[in-house]
Amino acid sequence: MDINFTLVAQAVAFFVLIVFTIKFVWPPLLTAIETRQKEIADGLAAGEKGRAELEQSSKRAAEALAEAKQKAAEILALAEKRASEIVEEAKGTAKAEGDRIITGAKAEIDQEINRAKEGLRQQVSSLAIAGAEKILRKEIDAKAHAEILTAIANEL
């Protein structure tokens, strides 16, 4: 193997290519690689941060849901309590109204009884007067007998 000019020229050309590459091509490549590595690291950090925030948000959502369920249960309990109070109040009102109606009906019945008694008194006194007239037609003093019959009617 002979070392000739071609081999030396190729070696020199290769050396120039290496120097050119180190001086002009390599720095931008390293900068691009470093930039890309930084972007990837930032993306991974953002992903981790997003995952952590997602977990925190999930915890907050679960807490808010639990709190909402608790408030809903409290509201339902209050509504049931209020409903039972309203029912009891309505029962009391209905009982008072029923008592008032019963009292009014009893008063009306008493009035009807009194009217019926008064009507019977008048009829009995009329009958007594009529009977007394028939029995006592022969007597002359009708005024005295009327007073006696009125007294009897009042006693009835």
Order of alpha helices (4+ residues) and beta strands (2+ residues): alpha-alpha-alpha
